[in-house]
């Protein structure tokens, strides 16, 4: 059936949407994971809370890999996700308590120690593939940040089109309701713009492509093209946002859901970008584009971010995680 909380207020309600409302829903999940984990020496998990719960009942050590959103801090209650909206603390507490009661009933069945808070499931076992500045949860204590790892990317390396002013690199959703107005504003700005927009409406594409605005037919190479750009437009998805900042490029961020909204707010907080949210079909993009095209402050903040992490070797992230796994295995009793 439909999720009981279509707009969850915190991690506790996310769990209630996914089988944590009562033991009858959760225990079959735990049992299935226990069968799958039988004989395992270590578990590496990602966005699957029932797996580490099952591992806890079996005494199997592990690590949780996350970009932050699915790993709340250890405090109680887990923070409000829509931090820009007022939420009664009692509602946050009630969601966590119901989820915790379900989890602890399952743990009790296997004679495992109860969890004091939801975040304790991940305490001391999380490896965050992000940076403190982009973490959806601010002021997280004792976090282990390793930064983003290399990922697959497109291969297209198109030439920049004509135009005066800064070069703009854009990765856009075809379903974004502000897309027509954004493309019109980019055309009006007359800046060299390279765009990838999968499954864009052919009529919309034909209407806006020009000598200054070029649509790439294939996914572009972010690592090759972003360093050549002056600023990046994207939907505040974590990987693209981090790659732009690591290249010292400010961002125009167009979030479409809560996690992206939190990332966009983090980028605005460090002064490295401008967000347009919420969006409507009539949203105006001329001002945020002008701010990024004409100002230098956002670029300076993005360059400062890049400088902070210039010594981090992204290629070494996976080896770092493998080392952490070996340390956990070596520490087993």
KOLPAKOL-634327 format. One record per residue (C-alpha): residue in three letters; x, y, z negated. Coordinates in nm, 3 decimals. Layout:
<recs>
residu;X;Y;Z
ala;X;Y;Z
...
</recs>
This chain:
<recs>
residu;X;Y;Z
unk;0.000;0.000;0.000
unk;0.095;0.368;0.005
unk;0.359;0.490;-0.239
unk;0.202;0.617;-0.562
unk;0.428;0.923;-0.549
unk;0.462;1.050;-0.188
unk;0.670;1.345;-0.316
unk;0.867;1.196;-0.608
unk;0.980;1.449;-0.867
unk;1.289;1.257;-0.982
unk;1.476;0.928;-0.957
unk;1.232;0.768;-1.202
unk;0.942;0.827;-0.963
unk;1.148;0.703;-0.666
unk;1.185;0.374;-0.853
unk;0.812;0.365;-0.929
unk;0.753;0.386;-0.552
unk;0.971;0.078;-0.495
unk;0.847;-0.190;-0.730
unk;0.948;-0.059;-1.073
unk;0.599;0.019;-1.198
unk;0.575;-0.312;-1.384
unk;0.755;-0.645;-1.443
unk;0.531;-0.838;-1.203
unk;0.672;-0.632;-0.914
unk;1.033;-0.609;-1.026
unk;1.108;-0.957;-1.160
unk;1.070;-1.137;-0.823
unk;1.321;-0.885;-0.680
unk;1.566;-0.953;-0.964
unk;1.521;-1.328;-0.925
unk;1.586;-1.309;-0.549
unk;1.906;-1.112;-0.611
unk;2.017;-1.355;-0.882
unk;1.988;-1.639;-0.632
unk;2.180;-1.440;-0.372
unk;2.454;-1.345;-0.620
unk;2.506;-1.692;-0.765
unk;2.879;-1.764;-0.765
unk;2.979;-1.407;-0.677
unk;3.276;-1.251;-0.856
unk;3.198;-0.889;-0.768
unk;2.911;-0.691;-0.620
unk;2.947;-0.380;-0.403
unk;2.606;-0.216;-0.376
unk;2.448;0.083;-0.206
unk;2.091;0.213;-0.252
unk;1.966;-0.115;-0.399
unk;1.909;-0.072;-0.774
unk;1.771;-0.423;-0.824
unk;2.103;-0.573;-0.709
unk;2.315;-0.420;-0.991
unk;2.038;-0.502;-1.239
unk;2.058;-0.868;-1.131
unk;2.439;-0.850;-1.148
unk;2.407;-0.716;-1.504
unk;2.201;-1.022;-1.604
unk;2.473;-1.247;-1.460
unk;2.768;-1.056;-1.605
unk;2.906;-0.982;-1.258
unk;3.109;-0.659;-1.235
unk;3.067;-0.425;-0.942
unk;3.079;-0.080;-0.793
unk;2.807;0.138;-0.646
unk;2.894;0.335;-0.333
unk;2.685;0.646;-0.279
unk;2.679;0.996;-0.137
unk;2.524;1.095;-0.470
unk;2.149;1.119;-0.413
unk;2.070;0.760;-0.516
unk;2.298;0.762;-0.822
unk;2.158;0.986;-1.096
unk;2.372;1.107;-1.388
unk;2.347;0.922;-1.719
unk;2.141;1.183;-1.908
unk;1.772;1.161;-1.992
unk;1.554;1.232;-1.808
unk;1.695;1.219;-1.456
unk;1.687;1.571;-1.311
unk;1.409;1.716;-1.098
unk;1.482;1.666;-0.729
unk;1.286;1.973;-0.617
unk;1.490;2.200;-0.840
unk;1.325;2.502;-0.679
unk;0.981;2.401;-0.815
unk;0.870;2.410;-1.181
unk;0.831;2.055;-1.316
unk;0.724;1.981;-1.676
unk;1.000;1.792;-1.855
unk;0.732;1.557;-1.989
unk;0.656;1.440;-1.633
unk;1.026;1.368;-1.569
unk;1.049;1.178;-1.898
unk;0.732;0.978;-1.832
unk;0.859;0.861;-1.492
unk;1.194;0.754;-1.634
unk;1.037;0.582;-1.933
unk;0.800;0.375;-1.719
unk;1.083;0.266;-1.486
unk;1.312;0.195;-1.782
unk;1.045;-0.010;-1.957
unk;1.012;-0.227;-1.646
unk;1.389;-0.268;-1.607
unk;1.446;-0.345;-1.973
unk;1.167;-0.603;-1.973
unk;1.350;-0.779;-1.690
unk;1.686;-0.749;-1.868
unk;1.532;-0.885;-2.189
unk;1.406;-1.190;-2.003
unk;1.770;-1.276;-1.926
unk;1.895;-1.174;-2.272
unk;2.085;-0.877;-2.131
unk;2.138;-0.551;-2.318
unk;1.878;-0.282;-2.239
unk;1.962;0.037;-2.054
unk;1.930;0.358;-2.259
unk;1.879;0.569;-1.942
unk;1.839;0.503;-1.569
unk;2.174;0.665;-1.494
unk;2.350;0.421;-1.728
unk;2.298;0.153;-1.463
unk;2.560;0.337;-1.257
unk;2.779;0.483;-1.530
unk;3.151;0.404;-1.485
unk;3.082;0.192;-1.175
unk;2.996;0.459;-0.915
unk;3.225;0.568;-0.635
unk;3.089;0.885;-0.476
unk;3.161;0.932;-0.106
unk;3.110;1.305;-0.132
unk;3.260;1.616;-0.293
unk;3.157;1.790;-0.616
unk;3.034;2.090;-0.415
unk;2.789;1.873;-0.217
unk;2.672;1.645;-0.497
unk;2.290;1.669;-0.525
unk;2.331;1.641;-0.903
unk;2.524;1.933;-1.045
unk;2.751;1.910;-1.350
unk;2.783;1.533;-1.328
unk;3.016;1.407;-1.602
unk;3.302;1.161;-1.537
unk;3.227;1.122;-1.165
unk;3.472;0.954;-0.931
unk;3.464;1.147;-0.603
unk;3.659;1.002;-0.311
unk;3.518;1.210;-0.024
unk;3.372;1.092;0.306
unk;3.513;0.794;0.490
unk;3.568;0.778;0.868
unk;3.250;0.691;1.055
unk;3.150;0.608;1.408
unk;3.076;0.901;1.635
unk;2.985;0.986;1.990
unk;3.244;1.000;2.264
unk;3.129;1.296;2.473
unk;3.373;1.587;2.485
unk;3.197;1.842;2.708
unk;3.349;2.170;2.818
unk;3.220;2.480;2.642
unk;2.973;2.683;2.849
unk;3.004;3.053;2.923
unk;2.906;3.325;2.680
unk;3.051;3.595;2.462
unk;3.103;3.558;2.091
unk;3.143;3.251;1.871
unk;3.114;2.891;1.995
unk;2.820;2.706;1.842
unk;2.805;2.327;1.794
unk;2.455;2.194;1.724
unk;2.316;1.850;1.641
unk;1.937;1.875;1.630
unk;1.626;1.661;1.582
unk;1.379;1.666;1.870
unk;1.092;1.651;1.618
unk;1.209;1.962;1.429
unk;0.915;2.204;1.433
unk;1.142;2.506;1.460
unk;1.330;2.373;1.764
unk;1.165;2.590;2.034
unk;1.225;2.910;1.836
unk;1.580;2.810;1.749
unk;1.670;2.741;2.113
unk;1.511;3.069;2.220
unk;1.713;3.257;1.956
unk;2.035;3.088;2.069
unk;1.966;3.185;2.431
unk;1.899;3.543;2.324
unk;2.228;3.553;2.133
unk;2.421;3.463;2.451
unk;2.687;3.257;2.272
unk;2.858;2.942;2.413
unk;2.646;2.662;2.267
unk;2.680;2.285;2.293
unk;2.378;2.089;2.172
unk;2.291;1.725;2.130
unk;1.922;1.661;2.073
unk;1.822;1.298;2.120
unk;1.488;1.246;2.302
unk;1.427;1.618;2.347
unk;1.117;1.704;2.548
unk;1.235;1.746;2.911
unk;1.024;2.059;2.955
unk;1.173;2.221;2.645
unk;1.521;2.130;2.762
unk;1.462;2.268;3.113
unk;1.322;2.588;2.969
unk;1.624;2.663;2.751
unk;1.933;2.518;2.918
unk;2.138;2.794;3.078
unk;2.489;2.905;3.158
unk;2.547;2.961;2.784
unk;2.335;2.678;2.632
unk;2.434;2.328;2.742
unk;2.268;2.004;2.632
unk;2.498;1.704;2.609
unk;2.338;1.388;2.750
unk;2.537;1.167;2.513
unk;2.633;1.200;2.146
unk;2.935;1.428;2.115
unk;3.261;1.358;1.936
unk;3.223;1.553;1.613
unk;3.591;1.521;1.526
unk;3.694;1.663;1.864
unk;3.433;1.935;1.909
unk;3.368;2.078;1.561
unk;3.726;2.209;1.520
unk;3.679;2.399;1.850
unk;3.354;2.561;1.731
unk;3.300;2.874;1.523
unk;2.996;2.749;1.338
unk;2.780;2.438;1.321
unk;2.404;2.396;1.324
unk;2.258;2.076;1.179
unk;1.984;1.948;0.951
unk;2.204;1.935;0.640
unk;2.261;1.562;0.675
unk;2.550;1.475;0.448
unk;2.811;1.346;0.692
unk;2.780;1.627;0.947
unk;2.774;1.892;0.676
unk;3.086;1.752;0.512
unk;3.269;1.719;0.845
unk;3.195;2.081;0.931
unk;3.321;2.205;0.594
unk;3.634;1.989;0.613
unk;3.705;2.160;0.946
unk;3.651;2.500;0.781
unk;3.333;2.574;0.978
unk;3.032;2.753;0.826
unk;2.685;2.613;0.884
unk;2.331;2.704;0.975
unk;2.136;2.436;0.788
unk;1.785;2.325;0.879
unk;1.681;2.071;0.613
unk;1.378;1.851;0.681
unk;1.357;1.650;0.355
unk;1.455;1.671;-0.011
unk;1.809;1.530;0.005
unk;1.895;1.763;0.293
unk;1.739;2.053;0.104
unk;1.964;1.985;-0.195
unk;2.273;1.967;0.026
unk;2.175;2.293;0.198
unk;2.138;2.461;-0.141
unk;2.483;2.337;-0.243
unk;2.638;2.484;0.074
unk;2.464;2.816;0.013
unk;2.587;2.810;-0.347
unk;2.952;2.802;-0.233
unk;2.879;3.070;0.030
unk;2.965;2.849;0.328
unk;2.633;2.856;0.509
unk;2.278;2.978;0.553
unk;1.968;2.759;0.522
unk;1.628;2.800;0.685
unk;1.371;2.626;0.466
unk;1.087;2.572;0.457
unk;1.037;2.589;0.832
unk;0.725;2.658;1.036
unk;0.658;2.677;1.413
unk;0.687;3.056;1.380
unk;1.014;3.064;1.181
unk;1.259;3.330;1.296
unk;1.618;3.218;1.351
unk;1.758;3.543;1.491
unk;1.869;3.680;1.153
unk;2.049;3.370;1.016
unk;2.220;3.324;1.354
unk;2.331;3.688;1.355
unk;2.462;3.657;0.999
unk;2.683;3.362;1.097
unk;2.784;3.509;1.434
unk;2.887;3.847;1.298
unk;2.997;3.788;0.940
unk;3.325;3.648;0.809
unk;3.236;3.564;0.451
unk;3.078;3.227;0.525
unk;3.374;3.124;0.739
unk;3.613;3.220;0.458
unk;3.419;3.005;0.211
unk;3.417;2.710;0.453
unk;3.792;2.749;0.503
unk;3.839;2.753;0.126
unk;3.650;2.421;0.105
unk;3.871;2.277;0.380
unk;4.183;2.393;0.199
unk;4.074;2.229;-0.126
unk;4.057;1.889;0.042
unk;4.327;1.925;0.306
unk;4.549;1.675;0.122
unk;4.282;1.405;0.102
unk;4.335;1.132;0.358
unk;3.993;1.024;0.484
unk;4.148;0.714;0.640
unk;4.257;0.603;0.292
unk;3.906;0.613;0.141
unk;3.818;0.253;0.232
unk;4.154;0.130;0.100
unk;4.085;0.322;-0.221
unk;3.749;0.146;-0.259
unk;3.915;-0.191;-0.193
unk;4.170;-0.112;-0.465
unk;3.890;-0.032;-0.710
unk;3.726;-0.365;-0.626
unk;4.051;-0.550;-0.695
unk;4.092;-0.368;-1.027
unk;3.742;-0.475;-1.130
unk;3.818;-0.835;-1.036
unk;4.147;-0.828;-1.226
unk;3.972;-0.694;-1.536
unk;3.722;-0.979;-1.550
unk;3.745;-1.178;-1.874
</recs>
